[in-house]
């Protein structure tokens, strides 16, 4: 009887610890890693944007070391595959960031959509200003279409990234 009670208590404790750890890790909008030579690399968790008319979705995340280049990874979730992207602009009232060097990573089926995943590299210097105002418009230009997207929750997560991360960098 004592062995069964001990196992039940152990299972409950492990479940509680797991719940606490998961809830704390999901609270932050970014994750930091030690890179080398005293440098810290940051990963900003995916931000979700939606195209107004088609309801296509754009998920975008960022990986960077402050004062160095920024890797942007983005997924376009659409009813059609996006074979190439000519350029992307990320804009708010303060700054416009543009890249024309997007590389296709993969195209895959995702639920009822097709996920087209891309990556590109940009310079860090505009990012503190970019995250200072969460009212972003991300525009993707392809050969056949122009996707104009806005944050799913009116920039709340972008503003949270600014408060949690860029305000201390």
N, C-alpha and C positions, 0 to 999 in steps of 0.2 A: 504494500500500500504506500509506503514512504517513497519508493522508487517512482511510482506512477505520479504522485503529487510533485516530486522534485522535477520530473520531466515536464509536467504541465506548467509549473512555475518558470522553468527555464525557457520553454517555448514562448510564454507570455512576455518574459523579459526581453528575449531576442526580437520578438515582433515589435515591442515598444521602442527598443533602441533603433531598429531599422526604420520605423516610422519617423522618429525624431531626426535621424540623419538625413533621410530623404526630404523631409519638409524644410530643413535648413538649407540643403543644397539647391532646392528649387526656388528659394527666396531670392537669391542673387540673380542678376541678369547677365553675369559674366563669370568666367573661371580664370584664375591666374596660375601660371606655371613658371617654375624656375627654368631659365633657358641655359645660360652659361655666362661666365665672367660677370656675375652680379646683375644680369639682365632678367627682367620678368616679361614673359609673353602672356598676352591676354586673349581670351576667346569670348566674344560677345555672342551670347546665345541667339538663335534665330529670331528675327523680327518678322512679323507677318503683315503683308500688304495685300490689298484686294483691288482689282480693276472694277470700276463702277458698273459698266454695262454688261460685261460677260461674266462677272464674278470669278474670273481667273485669279489665281493666287500666286503671290511671289513671296518666297521665304528667303531671307538674306541674313548671313552671319559674317562676322569680321574676326580676323586673327591678326595680331600685331604686337610689335615691341615699340613702346613710345619713341618718337623721333626717328623711326625707321619706316619701311614700307608697310602697307596694310594689304593683306590678302582678303579679297571679297569672294565669298561663295554664295551663289544664288540658285534657287530652284524655281522654275516657272511651272506651275501646275495648271494645265490647260486641257481642252478637249483635242488639241492638235499638238504634234511634236514641233518643237522649235529647233530646226537644224542648225541655225546660225544666228547670232546676235551681232548686229553691226556696232551698236554702242549702247551705253547705259548712262543716264544722268540721275544724280541724287541731288535734290535741291530743296532748300528752305528759304526763308527770308534773308538769311545771312550769307549763304554760299551756294555755289553750284559745283558739284564734283562730277567729272565726266571721264569715261574710259571707253576706248575703242579696241582694246586688246583682250577680248573675252575668248576663253578657250573652252570648248565643249568637254565635259568630263564624261557624261553618259546621258542616255535617254532610256527611260524605263516606265513601265506601267505603275501607277500609284493609285490605289482604290479605283475610282471611276475616271481618273484623269491620267494624263501622260506627264511625267516629270522630266523636264529638260534641265540638267544641272550644269552650271558654268562656273568658271573661276577667272579672276583677274587680279592684278596688283596695282595699287595706287600709292601716292605719297601721303604720309601721315599728317603733314602740316595743316590741312583743312579740317581734320576730324574734330578737334575741340569745338570749333565754331559750328560744325555740322550738328553735333549732338547737343549744342546749347539751345537749339530750337527743334522740338519734336514734330513740328508740322511739316513733314517731308512729302515730297512728290517724287516717286521713282518712275522714270520713263525708260522703257526698253524699245529700241528700234531694231526691227528685223527687216528682211527684204519685203515681206508681205504685209506687215502689220506694225502698229505702234501701240504698245501697252502703257497705259498711264495708271499708276497705282498709288494708293494712299494707305496710311497705317490703319490696321483693322480696329484698333482701340484709340483712335485720335491721338496717337503719339505718346500715350502714357508710358509705355515700356521704354521708348527712346529717352524720354525725360528722366525715367528712373535710372537708365544707364548713365546719363549725365550726372545725376546726383550721386550715384554710388561709385562711379569710376572716374569720369573726366574731371570732376570737381577736385579730385585729390592728385591727379597727375600733374 
